[in-house]
Amino acid sequence: MEAYGKSGPAAQSALEDKLHKTTLDGTADAGSTINPETRMTLVLDQWIAEKRAEGQLTPQSLTTYLGVLERDLRPAFGALRVREVTPVAVNRVLMALGQAGKFDTARQARNVMSQVMTMCVRYGAAAFNPVRDAVTVRKPKRKEVRTIALEDITLLRKAVREWEDRPALLRGRRNITLLPQIVDTMLGTGLRIGECLALRVEDVDLDAEIPTLTVTGTVVRVEGQLVRQPKPKSDSSRRTITLPSFVVTAIREALALGLDGGPDDLVFPSTKGTPRSPGRVRDHLREAQEGIGVDVTPHDFRRTVATQVANSTTLSNARALLGHADESTTARHYVQRVHVAPDLRVVIDRLIQQTATEVDSGSQSGE
C-alpha cells in the first residue's frame, strides 16, 4: 500500500491514515496497522470503531465516549505516537483536569484512555498500559447532602404554580411548561429528572386501588438530539413506585392538558410532542424561584425524598425507591445525616449520683 505527502512525516501520516481507513472498512486486521509509531488520533478512531462494532453501548454511553474522545483525549494525545504515551504524559492531562475542578471528566478520561491503551497492548503496539501507573484524580471530600426544608417546599410549590400561570405568551398562547406537575411528581417519587421526563402513559396506572408508575426508560441526548432511551440508567433503576395522592393529581393535570405525547406517548412532553429537555426544566425552576429565597435543583427533590423515607422508615426503603443497587450509595450521596447522640442521660446521671453523697456531706460539714 502506498501514500504520498509533501515531506517524509507527511507521507508517513498519510500512509497511517490510509491503513487505518482500510481497517475500519474491515478489509485488514487492526493489529497490522497499530504499532508503536501509529499516531494516537488513528488509535482513538480504531478504539471507538471497535466499541461500536461490539454493539454493547447504549446511545448515552456512546455519546459520553465520543465527548471524552473529542473534547479531552484527541487534543491532548492525538498528535503523539503510541510509544510517546507515557505515565508522565497521561499524568499531565489528568492533573490539568483536576486542577480545573473537572473531577468527573478526569475520571472518564482516565477510564477511556486506559481502555484505549489496553487495546494497544493487545495488538502489540505497547508493552504495558501506561494509564495504570498514572495518577487517579480524586474529588475533594464530599459536602453534606442538601435537602429542602419543609417550609421551603411549601413556598416552592406555590411559586411554581404562580410562575406557570403568568400571562407570558408563546406563539399566541400560554407557554405550557408542566413545571408544577413535574415538580410534584419528582417530590412524590424521588425520580431522576430523566426518568420523570421519560414516563409514558402506559407506565402509569392511576386507576388501580394502589396507583403506581413504573420506570422503564430515561431521556438522553444522542448526537445533539433528545431521545427517550428505552431502558433506565441501570438494572436496579427499573422499578415500580406507589404514588401519593398529590402525584396522582399532578399526572392527571398533565394529561388533561392534552399535549401531543409523540410516538412514545409521553406524560410530560414538550409542546412539539418530543421529549422535554431536562436543561429547560432546570431553567424554568430557576426562574420560578427568583425572589422567594429558595434555591434548589431537581436533584435536591430526590435527596429530600430519600432523607424523609430513610429517617421515617429504613435506608433499605430509600434505596429501593431511588433505584440504587447498593445502600451505601443512598447513604453517602442522598440521605442527609442527622447527628444525634443516643439518649445516655441515665448513664451520665450515675456519674453525678455516685459523687453526690460525698459532695453533699462535704458541704454540710463546712456549715
Secondary structure by P-SEA (a helix, b strand, c coil): cccccccaaaaaaaaaaaaaaaaaaccccccccccccccaaaaaaaaaaaaaaaccccaaaaaaaaaaaaccccccccccccccccaaaaaaaaaaaaaacaaaaaaaaaaaaaaaaaaaaaaccccccccccbbbbbccccccbbbbcaaaaaaaaaaaaaaaaccccccccccccaaaaaaaaaaaccccaaaaaaccccccccccccccccccbbbbbcccbbbbccccccccccbbbbbcaaaaaaaaaaaacccccccccccccccccccccaaaaaaaaaaaaccccccccaaaaaaaaaaaaaaaccaaaaaaaaccccaaaaacccbbbbbccccaaaaaaaaaaaaaaaaaaaaaaac
